[in-house]
Every structure is written in C-alpha cells, then in structure tokens.
Amino acid sequence: MTESAALDPEDRKIVTLARSARARNGVPEGAAVRDETGRTYVAGTVALDSLQLSALRTAVAMAVASGAESLEAAAVVSDGVRVGAEDLAAVRDLGGAGTPVFLAGVDGEVRERVAAV
C-alpha cells in the first residue's frame, strides 16, 4: 500500500528527514517525530554494546529531553514490515493513543500508517 501521495507536507517532511538520517548514518532505521509546536527531532538506530535503541525510540527520547510535551506524528524509514510494539508505546507515552506513525520503505514510500496504541 502506498500512501505517500496522500501525505500532507508536514508529514512528508518527517518521512524525508527519517530517510535522510538512515542514509546519512548508515543505520538500519531512521526516524523523525514532530512535537506539538512543530519542532522535529531526527534520529537513527543506536547500536552500542551497552545501549540498543530503535531509531523511533531515540527520536522520542530526544523530543522528551528537549522539552516536548506531546507529539503530533512520527515516521520510521526501514526495510522492516511493521513498527514494533515498544516503538508504538514510546510514541503513545508522549503523543497519546492515536498519534499517527508512518512506516516508509528505504525508497521513502509510505507503506503503512498506524496509530500509536
């Protein structure tokens, strides 16, 4: 399912930022979130011996650390087939149930839109 054409410009922006983070850092996933003020936070997968975080959980953590009080939307670029439950939980914790999460392939095409539950 391709939904990229139906995205509003702000949602397209976070997909593009997530794709750029993945490519720039050479990591399995890139993610971006947009907070209640429109600020964006971009991250890639963290894979240290002592710390493992998905790109989306890292982006949510960056938003929290920067003072965000809520999220409007999130995007993940990955070759994975779904957004993990822990990632959705992190988005829900900050953005609330129903916050949209876009999953895009490495080509930037959105394959799925899910709600954080």
N, C-alpha and C positions, 0 to 999 in steps of 0.2 A: 504494500500500500504506500503510495507516495502522497504526502500531504504538503510538500514544500511550497507549492504554488499558492496554497490557501493561507500560508502564514502571514501575520501582519508584520510590518517592517521591524518592530522591536523584537519579535520572536525570531525572525530571520537573523537578526543581529547576534543573538546569543548562540544560535546554531553556528554561524560563521566564526564567532570567537572561539567556540569549543573546538571546531575543526582546526583552526589555526594553532591552538595550544597543543593539540595532539601532534600535528605535523612539526611544529617548531621544536618540541621537546623530544620527539621520537618515542612517545609513550603509547601504550595500548589504547588509552582513552583520553579524551579531552572533555571538559565540561565548563559550562558557564551558567550563572544564576543572575537574576535581576531582582533587586530589592524593591521595597515599597516606594523608594524615592527615584527609582530608575537607574541607580548605580549598578554596574555589573562587576562580577567577580569571576575570574577565569583561572582554571587550574588543570593540571594533568595528573595522571596516576602517580602516587608516591609509593616507591618500592625500595625501602631501606631494610637492612637486616632487622632493625629494631622497630620499624613502623611501616605498616601496609595500609594505604588508604586509596579508595577509588577516587577517580577524578571528581565525581559529583560530591562525595563527602568532603573532599578537600575544598571545593568551591564553597560549599555551605559553611564549613569551618572558617574560611576566610571572610565570608559575609558576617558571621557572628562576631569574629574578632575585630571587625571594622565598625561594629555598632549597628548593623542592620537589625531591624525589629520584625521584619516579615519578608516573605518572598512573593513575587508576582508570577515567576516562571523559571523553569530550569531546562537545560539542554545537555545531552550527552552525545558525543560522537564516538562510535565504537563499531567494531565488527561483530559485537555480541548481538544476541537476538532479543534480549529483554533487559529492562532496568531492574537491578537487584532489589530485593526487599529492604535491605539495610539502607540503600541509597534513597528509596522512596520514603523510608521512615525519617531520614535526616531532613529531606525536603518538607515532609509533613510537620516535623517538630518546629521548624521555623516559619513555614508558609501556611500551615494549616491543611486539613484534608481538602482535597480537590485542586490543589495547586498543580497546574499543568507541567508535565515533564515530557519533553520531546526527545525521542531516540532517533538519531540520524546515523546513516552509514558513513564510512570514511569518504564517500563522494559528496557528503553534505545533504543528501536527500533524506528527508524525514520519513521513517518507516512506521513510526508509531507515536501516538500521543496518549499518554496515560495520566491518570490523576494520582497524586500522592495520597495513599490510603494507609 
